[in-house]
C-alpha cells in the first residue's frame, strides 16, 4: 500500500484527542483519510484543539470499553483501518488508581477487538502497547521475543493489552499488529507532567525545571512523527505485521538528568539549574528501559528519522510558538 492510497479511506482512531492520537489523526487527514475519532473526555486544552483539527474529524464521544458503542461505530462507519490508542497513559495516575487503569486499558482493548471480530471490516488493526510491558530485565535493550514481565499497574495493563491483541490475531485471525514504543514526545503534547514538555515549558518561562526522581533513571524517547510513521507502516504491511509485535526504538537511551540539561541548553537557558526532588530511586518505576529497533529495521527497512537532539530542538520551537495556549 502506497501512502497515496490512504486518500478516501476511513480510519477509526480511539484516543484520538490525546497527544499521539491527535498527531496520527492530523497525518491521516493530510493524506485525505476520513477519520473517526473516539473521545471519552474533552479536557481543555487538548491536542486536537491545539493542533486545530477537531472540526476536520468525525467526532464521537464515548468510552472504548462500551461494547455497544464500539459495535455501532464499526457497523455504521465500516473503517478500513482501526488504530487503538485509547488508554490511561500516565504511570503516576495508574499507581494512584489501578482499577480505572485496568478498566480503560485492558477492558477497553478486548471490547474493541471483540467489536472488530463481530462487526468490523477493517483490513488492519494497530494496537498501541508500550515498552513498559516488558517489565524488569537484566538484559537490555528489550527485544520483541523477551517475556512480558510488567509488575506495576500501568506496565501490567500494557502487557495485558499486548497479550489480548495477539490472542485475537491467533485465535480469530483478526488482522491485528502491536506496537511497543519508547516514550513519545513532540508537538501537541500538552500534558506538562511529562518530562520533555514540562522541562521545555519551564525553561521557556524562565523557571527551574523539576526532576521528580534522582535524575539517574535511563529512558528512551522517540518523536511522535516517527511513531505515526511506524503505525502507518505496520498498517500498510499487515500481511507481514499481522499477529506480530514491533518495537519503536531509537538506539538513544539517555539519563533523565542528561535529557533535562540538553533541553535547558537547546532552549538557551543555561542559567537555570534543574530542581532534583529525590535522592533515591522512585518506588514503582523501573530504573532503565530502552528498546532494540532491529526487527522494524530488518522487516521494513524502517528507522526513526529524527535524532533526539534534533527532535528536542524542533519541539522547543513548537512550544515557544504555542506557549500562551498551554
RONUMAR-547052 format. One line per 5 residues: number of its first residue (from 1); their letters; for each residue x, z, y of N, C-alpha, C, CB. Coordinates in steps of 0.2 Angstrom, whole numbers. Glycine has a CB too. Example, Ala and Ser with C-alpha at 12.3 -4.5 7.8 and 13.67 -1.06 7.14 Angstrom:
# residues 2
1	AS	66 39 -28 62 39 -22 66 39 -16 57 45 -22 ~ 64 35 -11 68 36 -5 64 39 0 70 29 -3 $
# end
This chain:
# residues 326
1	XXXXX	4 0 -6 0 0 0 4 0 6 -5 6 0 ~ 3 -5 11 7 -5 17 3 -1 22 7 -13 19 ~ 7 1 27 4 6 32 -1 2 36 10 8 37 ~ -1 -5 36 -6 -8 40 -13 -8 36 -5 -16 41 ~ -13 -6 30 -19 -6 25 -23 1 27 -17 -6 18 $
6	XXXXX	-20 5 31 -24 11 32 -30 9 37 -19 16 36 ~ -29 4 41 -35 2 45 -41 1 42 -33 -5 49 ~ -46 4 44 -53 3 42 -54 7 35 -55 -4 40 ~ -49 11 33 -50 16 28 -54 22 31 -43 18 25 ~ -56 26 26 -59 33 28 -55 38 24 -67 33 26 $
11	XXXXX	-54 43 28 -50 49 26 -53 55 28 -42 49 28 ~ -53 60 23 -55 67 24 -49 71 25 -60 70 19 ~ -49 75 31 -43 80 32 -47 87 32 -39 78 38 ~ -45 91 27 -48 98 28 -42 102 32 -49 101 21 ~ -45 106 36 -40 110 41 -37 105 46 -34 112 37 $
16	XXXXX	-41 100 48 -39 95 52 -38 97 60 -43 89 53 ~ -40 103 61 -39 106 68 -33 110 68 -45 109 71 ~ -30 112 63 -24 115 63 -18 111 65 -22 118 56 ~ -12 114 65 -6 111 68 -5 105 64 0 116 68 ~ -3 105 58 -1 100 53 -7 95 53 1 102 47 $
21	XXXXX	-13 98 51 -19 93 50 -20 89 56 -25 97 49 ~ -20 92 62 -21 88 69 -16 82 69 -21 92 75 ~ -10 84 68 -4 79 68 -6 73 63 3 82 67 ~ -8 75 57 -9 70 52 -15 66 54 -11 73 45 ~ -20 69 57 -26 66 60 -24 61 65 -31 71 63 $
26	XXXXX	-20 63 70 -18 58 75 -14 52 72 -13 62 80 ~ -10 53 67 -7 47 64 -11 43 61 -1 50 59 ~ -16 45 57 -21 41 54 -25 37 59 -26 45 49 ~ -27 41 64 -31 37 70 -27 31 73 -33 42 75 ~ -21 33 73 -16 27 76 -16 21 72 -9 30 78 $
31	XXXXX	-17 22 65 -17 17 60 -23 14 59 -14 20 54 ~ -28 16 63 -35 13 63 -40 16 57 -34 6 61 ~ -38 22 55 -42 25 50 -47 29 53 -37 30 45 ~ -53 29 50 -59 34 52 -57 40 48 -66 31 49 ~ -57 46 52 -55 52 50 -61 57 50 -49 55 54 $
36	XXXXX	-63 60 45 -67 65 44 -64 72 44 -72 65 38 ~ -65 76 49 -61 82 50 -66 88 48 -58 83 57 ~ -64 92 43 -67 98 41 -64 104 45 -68 99 34 ~ -68 107 49 -65 113 54 -70 119 53 -65 110 61 ~ -66 124 51 -70 131 50 -71 134 56 -67 135 45 $
41	XXXXX	-66 135 60 -67 138 67 -64 134 72 -62 145 67 ~ -66 136 78 -63 132 84 -60 136 89 -69 128 87 ~ -54 139 87 -50 143 92 -48 139 98 -44 146 89 ~ -48 142 104 -46 139 110 -39 142 113 -51 140 115 ~ -34 139 114 -34 131 112 -33 130 105 -28 128 116 $
46	XXXXX	-34 124 103 -32 122 96 -28 115 96 -38 122 91 ~ -26 113 90 -21 107 90 -25 101 91 -18 107 84 ~ -31 100 89 -35 94 90 -36 93 98 -42 95 87 ~ -38 99 101 -39 98 108 -32 97 112 -42 104 111 ~ -27 100 110 -21 100 114 -18 93 113 -15 105 111 $
51	XXXXX	-19 90 107 -17 83 106 -22 78 109 -16 81 98 ~ -28 80 111 -33 76 114 -36 71 110 -29 72 120 ~ -37 73 103 -40 68 99 -47 70 96 -35 67 93 ~ -49 76 98 -55 79 95 -61 74 95 -58 85 98 ~ -62 70 100 -68 66 101 -67 59 97 -69 64 108 $
56	XXXXX	-61 58 95 -60 52 91 -61 53 83 -53 50 92 ~ -63 59 81 -64 60 74 -71 61 73 -60 67 72 ~ -73 61 67 -80 63 65 -79 71 62 -83 59 59 ~ -81 75 66 -80 82 65 -86 86 62 -79 86 72 ~ -84 89 56 -89 93 53 -87 100 53 -90 90 45 $
61	XXXXX	-91 105 55 -90 112 55 -92 115 48 -93 115 61 ~ -88 119 45 -89 122 39 -83 124 35 -94 118 35 ~ -84 128 30 -78 130 26 -77 126 20 -80 137 24 ~ -71 125 18 -69 121 12 -71 125 6 -61 120 12 ~ -73 131 6 -75 135 0 -82 134 -1 -73 142 0 $
66	XXXXX	-86 130 2 -93 129 2 -94 122 -3 -96 128 9 ~ -95 123 -9 -96 118 -13 -101 113 -11 -97 120 -20 ~ -107 115 -9 -112 110 -7 -110 106 -1 -119 114 -5 ~ -106 109 4 -104 105 9 -99 100 7 -101 110 15 ~ -94 102 3 -89 98 1 -92 92 -3 -84 101 -4 $
71	XXXXX	-97 93 -7 -100 88 -11 -104 83 -6 -105 91 -16 ~ -107 86 -1 -111 82 4 -106 77 7 -115 86 9 ~ -100 80 10 -95 76 13 -93 70 9 -89 80 16 ~ -91 72 3 -88 66 -1 -94 61 -3 -85 70 -8 ~ -100 64 -4 -105 59 -6 -107 55 0 -111 63 -9 $
76	XXXXX	-108 58 6 -110 54 12 -105 49 15 -112 59 17 ~ -99 52 15 -94 48 19 -89 44 14 -89 52 23 ~ -89 46 8 -85 42 2 -78 41 5 -89 36 0 ~ -74 46 7 -67 44 9 -63 42 3 -64 51 12 ~ -59 37 5 -54 34 0 -48 38 -1 -52 27 2 $
81	XXXXX	-47 43 4 -41 47 4 -44 54 6 -36 45 8 ~ -41 59 3 -43 66 4 -36 70 5 -47 70 -1 ~ -35 73 11 -29 77 12 -31 84 13 -25 75 19 ~ -29 89 8 -32 96 8 -26 100 11 -33 98 1 ~ -27 102 18 -23 106 22 -26 113 24 -20 102 28 $
86	XXXXX	-32 113 23 -36 119 25 -33 125 21 -43 119 24 ~ -31 131 25 -28 136 22 -27 142 27 -21 135 18 ~ -27 148 25 -24 153 29 -17 153 28 -27 161 27 ~ -14 151 34 -7 149 33 -1 154 36 -6 143 37 ~ -3 160 38 1 165 40 3 170 36 -1 167 47 $
91	XXXXX	9 171 34 12 176 29 9 183 32 19 176 29 ~ 10 185 38 8 191 40 1 193 39 10 192 47 ~ -3 188 41 -11 188 40 -12 189 33 -14 182 43 ~ -9 186 29 -10 186 21 -9 193 19 -6 181 18 ~ -3 196 21 -2 203 19 -7 208 22 5 205 22 $
96	XXXXX	-10 207 28 -15 211 30 -21 210 27 -16 210 38 ~ -23 204 25 -30 203 22 -29 198 16 -34 200 27 ~ -27 201 10 -26 196 5 -32 193 2 -22 200 -1 ~ -38 197 2 -44 194 -1 -46 188 3 -49 199 0 ~ -46 188 9 -48 182 13 -43 176 12 -49 184 21 $
101	XXXXX	-37 178 11 -32 173 10 -33 169 3 -25 176 10 ~ -35 174 -2 -36 171 -9 -42 167 -9 -37 177 -14 ~ -47 169 -5 -54 165 -5 -53 158 -1 -59 169 0 ~ -49 158 4 -48 152 8 -43 147 4 -45 153 15 ~ -38 150 1 -33 146 -1 -34 144 -9 -26 149 -1 $
106	XXXXX	-36 149 -13 -37 147 -20 -44 144 -21 -36 154 -24 ~ -50 148 -19 -56 146 -20 -57 139 -16 -61 151 -17 ~ -55 139 -10 -55 133 -6 -52 127 -10 -52 133 1 ~ -47 128 -13 -44 122 -17 -48 120 -23 -37 124 -19 ~ -50 125 -27 -54 122 -33 -61 120 -32 -54 128 -38 $
111	XXXXX	-64 122 -26 -70 120 -24 -70 113 -22 -73 124 -18 ~ -65 111 -18 -64 104 -15 -62 100 -21 -58 104 -10 ~ -58 102 -25 -56 97 -31 -62 96 -36 -50 100 -35 ~ -66 101 -37 -72 100 -41 -77 95 -38 -75 107 -42 ~ -78 96 -31 -82 91 -27 -79 84 -28 -82 93 -20 $
116	XXXXX	-72 83 -28 -69 77 -29 -70 74 -36 -62 77 -27 ~ -70 79 -41 -71 77 -48 -79 74 -49 -70 83 -52 ~ -83 78 -45 -90 76 -46 -93 70 -42 -95 82 -45 ~ -91 70 -36 -94 65 -31 -89 60 -28 -98 69 -26 ~ -82 62 -28 -78 58 -24 -76 52 -27 -71 62 -24 $
121	XXXXX	-75 47 -22 -72 40 -24 -65 39 -21 -77 35 -20 ~ -62 45 -20 -55 45 -17 -50 42 -22 -53 52 -15 ~ -46 37 -19 -40 35 -24 -34 39 -24 -38 28 -21 ~ -34 44 -19 -28 49 -19 -31 55 -15 -22 46 -15 ~ -29 61 -18 -30 67 -15 -23 71 -15 -35 72 -20 $
126	XXXXX	-21 72 -8 -15 75 -7 -16 83 -5 -11 72 -1 ~ -13 87 -9 -14 94 -8 -8 98 -6 -16 98 -15 ~ -8 101 0 -3 105 3 -1 112 -1 -3 106 10 ~ 4 112 -4 6 119 -7 12 121 -2 9 118 -14 ~ 17 124 -4 22 127 0 28 129 -4 19 133 4 $
131	XXXXX	34 129 0 40 131 -3 39 138 -5 46 130 2 ~ 35 142 -2 34 149 -4 31 150 -11 30 153 1 ~ 28 145 -14 25 145 -21 31 147 -26 22 139 -22 ~ 37 145 -24 42 146 -29 44 153 -30 49 142 -27 ~ 43 158 -25 45 165 -25 52 166 -25 42 168 -31 $
136	XXXXX	55 171 -28 62 173 -28 66 170 -34 63 180 -28 ~ 71 166 -32 75 163 -37 82 164 -35 74 155 -38 ~ 86 166 -40 93 167 -39 97 160 -37 97 170 -45 ~ 94 155 -40 97 148 -39 93 145 -33 97 144 -45 ~ 97 142 -28 94 138 -23 99 132 -22 94 142 -16 $
141	XXXXX	96 126 -19 89 126 -17 84 125 -22 88 119 -12 ~ 77 126 -20 72 126 -25 71 118 -27 65 128 -22 ~ 70 117 -34 69 111 -36 62 111 -40 74 109 -42 ~ 59 105 -40 52 105 -42 51 107 -49 50 97 -42 ~ 56 107 -53 55 110 -60 56 117 -61 60 106 -65 $
146	XXXXX	57 121 -55 58 128 -55 51 131 -57 61 131 -49 ~ 51 137 -60 45 141 -61 42 143 -54 46 147 -66 ~ 35 143 -54 32 146 -48 31 153 -49 25 142 -46 ~ 35 157 -45 35 164 -46 33 168 -40 43 166 -47 ~ 28 166 -36 26 169 -30 24 176 -32 20 165 -27 $
151	XXXXX	25 181 -27 23 188 -28 19 191 -23 29 192 -29 ~ 20 189 -17 16 191 -11 10 187 -10 21 191 -5 ~ 5 190 -6 -1 186 -6 -1 179 -4 -6 190 -1 ~ 2 177 1 2 170 3 6 166 -2 6 169 10 ~ 11 168 -5 15 165 -10 11 164 -16 22 169 -11 $
156	XXXXX	8 169 -18 3 168 -24 -2 163 -23 0 175 -26 ~ -5 164 -17 -11 159 -16 -9 152 -16 -14 160 -9 ~ -3 150 -14 0 143 -14 2 141 -21 6 143 -9 ~ 5 146 -25 6 145 -32 0 143 -36 10 151 -35 ~ -5 147 -34 -12 145 -37 -14 138 -35 -17 151 -36 $
161	XXXXX	-14 137 -29 -16 130 -26 -13 125 -30 -15 130 -19 ~ -6 126 -31 -2 121 -34 -4 120 -42 5 123 -34 ~ -5 125 -45 -7 125 -52 -14 122 -53 -6 132 -55 ~ -18 124 -49 -25 122 -50 -25 114 -49 -30 125 -45 ~ -22 112 -44 -21 105 -42 -19 101 -48 -17 103 -36 $
166	XXXXX	-13 103 -51 -10 100 -57 -15 100 -63 -3 102 -58 ~ -19 105 -63 -24 106 -69 -29 101 -68 -27 113 -69 ~ -32 100 -62 -37 94 -61 -34 88 -63 -40 95 -54 ~ -28 86 -61 -25 80 -62 -24 79 -70 -18 79 -59 ~ -21 84 -73 -20 83 -80 -26 83 -85 -16 89 -83 $
171	XXXXX	-31 87 -83 -37 88 -87 -42 83 -85 -40 95 -86 ~ -43 81 -79 -49 76 -77 -46 70 -74 -53 80 -72 ~ -40 69 -75 -37 63 -72 -38 61 -65 -39 57 -76 ~ -39 67 -61 -40 66 -54 -34 64 -51 -43 73 -51 ~ -34 59 -46 -28 57 -43 -25 62 -38 -29 50 -39 $
176	XXXXX	-23 67 -40 -20 72 -36 -12 72 -36 -23 79 -38 ~ -10 74 -30 -2 75 -29 -1 81 -25 1 68 -26 ~ 4 84 -25 5 91 -22 12 90 -18 6 96 -27 ~ 11 93 -12 17 94 -8 19 101 -7 16 91 -1 ~ 26 102 -7 29 108 -6 34 108 0 32 111 -13 $
181	XXXXX	32 110 5 35 109 11 39 115 14 31 106 17 ~ 45 113 17 48 119 21 44 120 27 55 116 23 ~ 46 125 31 42 127 37 42 121 42 46 133 40 ~ 36 120 44 34 114 48 34 116 56 28 111 46 ~ 37 112 60 37 113 67 36 107 71 44 116 69 $
186	XXXXX	35 107 77 34 101 81 28 101 86 33 95 77 ~ 27 96 90 22 95 95 15 97 92 21 88 98 ~ 11 101 96 4 103 94 4 110 91 2 98 90 ~ 9 113 89 9 120 86 8 125 92 15 121 82 ~ 2 128 92 0 132 97 0 140 95 -6 131 101 $
191	XXXXX	2 140 88 2 147 86 9 150 87 1 147 78 ~ 10 154 93 16 156 95 19 162 91 15 158 102 ~ 15 164 86 18 169 82 24 166 77 13 173 78 ~ 24 160 76 29 156 73 35 156 77 26 149 71 ~ 41 156 73 47 157 76 49 152 81 53 158 71 $
196	XXXXX	48 145 79 50 140 83 46 139 90 50 133 80 ~ 39 138 89 36 138 96 36 144 100 28 137 94 ~ 36 150 96 37 156 100 43 157 104 36 162 96 ~ 49 155 101 55 155 104 56 150 110 61 154 99 ~ 53 144 109 53 139 114 49 141 120 50 133 111 $
201	XXXXX	43 144 119 39 146 125 42 152 128 32 147 122 ~ 45 156 125 48 162 128 54 160 132 51 167 123 ~ 58 155 130 64 153 133 62 149 139 68 148 129 ~ 57 145 139 54 141 145 51 145 150 49 136 142 ~ 49 151 148 46 156 153 51 161 155 40 159 150 $
206	XXXXX	57 160 153 62 165 155 62 172 152 62 165 163 ~ 59 172 146 58 179 143 62 179 137 50 180 141 ~ 64 185 135 69 186 129 65 184 123 71 193 129 ~ 67 179 119 64 178 113 64 184 108 67 172 109 ~ 59 185 104 59 191 100 60 188 92 52 194 100 $
211	XXXXX	64 191 89 65 190 82 62 196 78 73 189 80 ~ 57 195 74 54 200 70 57 202 64 47 198 69 ~ 63 201 63 67 203 57 74 205 60 68 197 52 ~ 79 206 55 86 207 57 90 201 59 89 211 52 ~ 86 195 58 89 189 60 93 185 55 94 190 66 $
216	XXXXX	94 189 49 98 186 44 94 182 38 101 191 40 ~ 87 182 38 84 178 33 86 170 34 77 179 34 ~ 86 167 29 88 159 29 82 155 27 94 158 24 ~ 80 151 32 74 147 31 76 139 32 68 149 36 ~ 71 135 31 72 128 32 66 125 36 73 124 25 $
221	XXXXX	67 121 40 62 118 45 62 111 45 63 121 52 ~ 56 108 45 55 101 45 50 99 50 53 99 38 ~ 52 93 53 47 91 59 41 88 56 51 85 63 ~ 35 90 60 29 88 57 28 81 56 23 90 62 ~ 31 76 60 31 69 59 33 67 53 34 65 65 $
226	XXXXX	39 70 50 42 69 44 37 71 38 48 72 43 ~ 34 77 39 29 79 34 23 74 34 26 86 36 ~ 20 72 39 15 67 39 17 61 36 13 66 47 ~ 23 59 37 25 53 34 26 54 26 32 50 37 ~ 28 60 24 28 61 17 21 61 14 31 68 16 $
231	XXXXX	16 64 17 9 64 15 7 57 14 4 67 20 ~ 8 52 19 6 46 18 10 42 12 7 42 25 ~ 16 43 12 20 40 6 17 42 0 27 42 7 ~ 15 48 -1 13 50 -8 6 47 -9 12 58 -8 ~ 2 47 -4 -5 44 -5 -4 37 -6 -9 45 2 $
236	XXXXX	0 33 -3 1 26 -4 4 24 -11 6 23 1 ~ 7 29 -14 10 28 -20 7 32 -26 18 29 -20 ~ 1 33 -26 -2 38 -30 -2 36 -37 -10 39 -29 ~ 0 30 -39 1 28 -46 7 31 -48 1 20 -46 ~ 12 33 -44 18 36 -46 18 44 -45 24 33 -42 $
241	XXXXX	15 46 -39 15 53 -37 9 57 -41 14 53 -30 ~ 4 54 -44 -1 57 -47 1 62 -52 -5 52 -51 ~ -2 68 -51 0 74 -55 6 77 -54 -1 72 -62 ~ 10 75 -49 17 77 -48 17 82 -42 22 72 -48 ~ 22 86 -41 23 90 -35 30 87 -32 24 97 -37 $
246	XXXXX	30 87 -26 36 84 -22 38 89 -16 35 77 -19 ~ 44 91 -16 47 95 -10 48 90 -4 54 98 -12 ~ 46 93 1 48 90 8 54 95 11 42 89 13 ~ 60 93 10 66 97 12 70 93 17 69 100 6 ~ 75 96 20 79 93 25 87 94 23 78 96 32 $
251	XXXXX	88 98 18 95 100 17 99 103 23 99 94 15 ~ 95 107 27 97 110 33 95 117 34 96 106 40 ~ 97 121 29 95 128 29 98 132 35 96 132 23 ~ 95 137 38 98 140 44 96 147 44 96 136 50 ~ 100 151 46 99 158 48 94 159 54 105 163 49 $
256	XXXXX	89 163 54 85 164 59 88 165 66 80 169 58 ~ 93 169 66 97 171 72 100 165 75 102 176 71 ~ 103 160 70 106 154 72 101 149 75 110 151 67 ~ 95 149 72 90 145 75 88 147 82 84 145 70 ~ 87 153 83 85 156 89 90 154 95 83 163 89 $
261	XXXXX	96 155 93 102 154 98 102 146 99 108 156 95 ~ 101 142 94 100 135 95 95 133 100 99 131 89 ~ 89 136 99 84 135 104 85 137 111 77 138 102 ~ 88 143 112 90 145 118 95 140 122 93 152 118 ~ 100 138 118 105 133 120 102 127 123 110 132 115 $
266	XXXXX	97 124 118 94 117 120 89 118 125 91 115 114 ~ 87 124 126 82 125 132 86 126 139 77 130 130 ~ 92 127 138 96 128 144 95 135 147 94 123 150 ~ 94 140 142 93 147 145 98 152 141 86 149 143 ~ 104 150 141 109 154 138 110 161 141 116 151 138 $
271	XXXXX	106 162 147 106 169 150 102 174 146 104 168 157 ~ 98 171 142 93 175 138 96 178 131 86 171 137 ~ 95 184 130 98 187 124 92 188 119 102 194 125 ~ 92 186 113 86 187 109 85 195 107 87 184 102 ~ 79 197 107 77 204 105 76 204 98 71 207 109 $
276	XXXXX	81 208 94 80 208 87 77 215 85 87 208 83 ~ 71 215 82 67 221 81 69 225 76 60 219 80 ~ 72 222 70 73 226 64 81 226 63 69 224 58 ~ 83 232 59 90 232 57 90 231 49 93 239 59 ~ 84 230 46 84 229 39 79 223 37 81 236 36 $
281	XXXXX	79 222 31 75 216 29 68 218 29 77 214 22 ~ 64 213 30 56 213 31 54 214 24 53 207 34 ~ 50 219 22 46 220 16 41 215 15 43 228 15 ~ 41 212 9 35 207 8 37 200 10 29 209 11 ~ 44 199 11 46 192 13 52 191 9 47 191 20 $
286	XXXXX	53 185 7 59 183 3 65 181 8 58 176 -1 ~ 71 183 6 76 183 11 79 176 12 82 187 8 ~ 79 172 7 82 165 8 77 160 4 89 164 5 ~ 75 155 8 71 149 5 73 143 8 64 151 6 ~ 75 138 3 76 131 5 75 126 -1 82 130 9 $
291	XXXXX	74 120 1 72 115 -4 77 110 -6 65 112 -2 ~ 77 107 -12 80 101 -13 75 95 -12 83 101 -21 ~ 78 90 -8 74 84 -7 76 78 -12 75 82 0 ~ 79 80 -17 82 74 -22 76 70 -25 86 77 -27 ~ 71 73 -27 65 70 -30 62 65 -26 60 75 -33 $
296	XXXXX	60 67 -19 57 62 -15 62 56 -13 56 65 -8 ~ 69 58 -13 74 53 -11 74 48 -17 80 56 -9 ~ 75 51 -23 76 46 -29 69 42 -31 78 51 -35 ~ 63 45 -29 57 42 -31 55 37 -26 52 47 -33 ~ 55 39 -20 53 34 -15 58 32 -9 47 38 -11 $
301	XXXXX	64 34 -10 69 32 -5 67 35 1 70 25 -5 ~ 64 42 1 62 45 7 66 51 9 54 47 6 ~ 67 51 15 71 57 18 68 58 25 79 56 18 ~ 68 65 27 66 66 34 71 62 39 67 73 36 ~ 68 60 45 71 56 49 75 60 55 66 51 53 $
306	XXXXX	72 66 56 75 70 62 79 76 59 69 73 66 ~ 85 76 62 89 82 61 86 88 65 96 81 64 ~ 88 94 63 84 100 66 86 100 73 87 106 62 ~ 92 99 75 93 99 82 89 94 86 101 98 84 ~ 89 88 84 85 83 87 78 84 88 86 76 84 $
311	XXXXX	75 87 82 68 89 82 67 95 87 66 91 75 ~ 71 100 87 70 105 92 70 103 99 76 111 91 ~ 75 98 100 75 96 107 69 92 109 81 91 108 ~ 66 88 105 60 84 106 54 89 107 59 80 100 ~ 54 95 103 49 99 103 49 103 110 49 104 97 $
316	XXXXX	55 105 112 56 108 118 53 104 124 63 110 120 ~ 54 98 124 51 94 129 44 93 129 54 87 129 ~ 41 93 123 34 93 122 31 100 125 31 92 115 ~ 34 106 123 31 112 126 32 113 133 35 118 122 ~ 38 110 136 39 110 143 33 107 147 45 107 145 $
321	XXXXX	31 101 144 25 97 147 18 100 146 25 90 144 ~ 17 105 141 11 107 139 11 115 140 9 106 132 ~ 16 118 144 16 125 145 10 128 148 22 127 149 ~ 7 125 152 1 128 156 -5 128 151 -1 124 162 ~ -5 124 146 -11 124 141 -10 129 136 -12 117 138 $
326	X	-5 133 135 -4 137 130 -5 144 132 3 136 127 $
# end
